[in-house]
């Protein structure tokens, strides 16, 4: 399969079209049905194999048990959609997450892990809401209005599929992860305004104790009552950095305490915000690790220095 098979023409015309690649026939039919209901035009649907694939405004790929050829295909698609400004949506299983994540070097590709139908529809809606921004100069006013209608339509479809309660921002806001989390770790931010001496990360056992205490709450309260994936991710990576260990994306998703798809959204947003960084495995191209950036590590060190060794263990 060559890169030329994924190239676009130079028409510059906005087309809300879609290609679906899924080897499981029943799932491919389901994805096609949902994409059409969202207002997308399906121009290609096939199994995930080495056949020629036209790259569309949105390409949806399902990778439950990818082999080497499928990973290469996914890598080529990711590269082409990134260069052309189009969108890619990938679903996988927890078992295939490592391979899939490593093949997507561009962090803005949404990955769904064992998604429900409603989760997939919401992801399609999120992408629809951003398609216009990618080609805003090519869109006519009529196109923009149509895109808004498509996004609204896909939101209503998700509500019907999953019984989501309208008006609840925790469940129906399909686009709540569409913008930056608002974390600023630039040199002008408050965290870096002072010229304090560099603090040291805490003993990893201290951090592991905090993590264990946080998990213990689930024995007595609903697990989602204290959901704070960003902090759990930071704690796990802080301990790993102190221990000199590498953390895989699968391990970090588990440590976050939320569903893997949600954890991946947080990892993506925190990477964009400068808190996390992706580190490729030099020995195995099909693996990638997640780590704190130096600035995030310094912020964690300053936090633990601030609370003091004698303070009550924070959870």
C-alpha positions, 0 to 999 in steps of 0.5 A: 500500500502506497501513500499515493493511495491516500492522497487528496485532490486539490479541489478544496471543497468541503465534503462531509464524506466518510470511509469505514474500515472494519473487519467485523461485518456486523460492526461495520454495518452498525458504524455505517448506519450510525455515520449515515444517521449523522449525515455523513456520506459513506463513499467506502466501506470494507474490511481492514485489509490492504485494499486501496482506501480513499481518504475522506473527511472522516475515516473510521477504523476498527482494530480489535486484533490488528496484525502487522499489515493492519498496523502499517495501514493504520500508520499510513492513514494516520500520517495522511489524515494529519497532513491533509487536515482530515479526521481519523477515528479509531476503535480497539480493544484493551488488548490491542491498545498498545499496538494501536496507540503506538501506530498513531504518532499524532496525538489528536487522533481519538481512540475508543476502547471497547466503545458502546454504540453511543460513545462512538456516535458522540465521537463522530459528533465531536469530529463533525463539530471540528470539521468546519474549523479545519477548512473554514475558508473553503466553507460557504455559509450554507455549508457551515449551517449544514455542519451545525445541523449535522452535529446537533443531529448526531447528538440527538442520535446518541441520546436515543441510542444510550438513553442519555439525559438531555441537559446533563453536561456529564453525559450529553455534552459531546464536545466537552473534551473538544478544547484545551483543559486550560492548563498553562505551564508557560514561563509566565504562569504563576507556577513558574513565576517564582525562582525557587530552587528546584524541588525533588520528587517525593519518595515513590512509596509515599506516592504509592501510599496516596494512590492506594488510599485513593483506591480504598475509597471505592470500598465504601463509596460509589467508584465514580464519586471521587473520579479525578483522572488527571490527578490519578494520572499525575500521581502514577507518573510521579511515582514511576518517574521517581522509580525510574520506570516507564509507563505504558498507555494501557497501564496509565489508563488502568491507573486513571480509575476511569474507562480507557476511552475517557483516560485517553481523552485526558492523556491527549488533553494533558499532553496538549497542555504540556503536562505529559509527553509521549516517548517512543520505544526505540527497540519496539516501534509498536510500543509507546510510553507516557511520562511527565514533562520536566515542567510537570515533574517540577510542579509535582515536586513543588507541590509535595515540597509545599505540603511538607513531609510532616503534613497529613498524607493528601489523597 
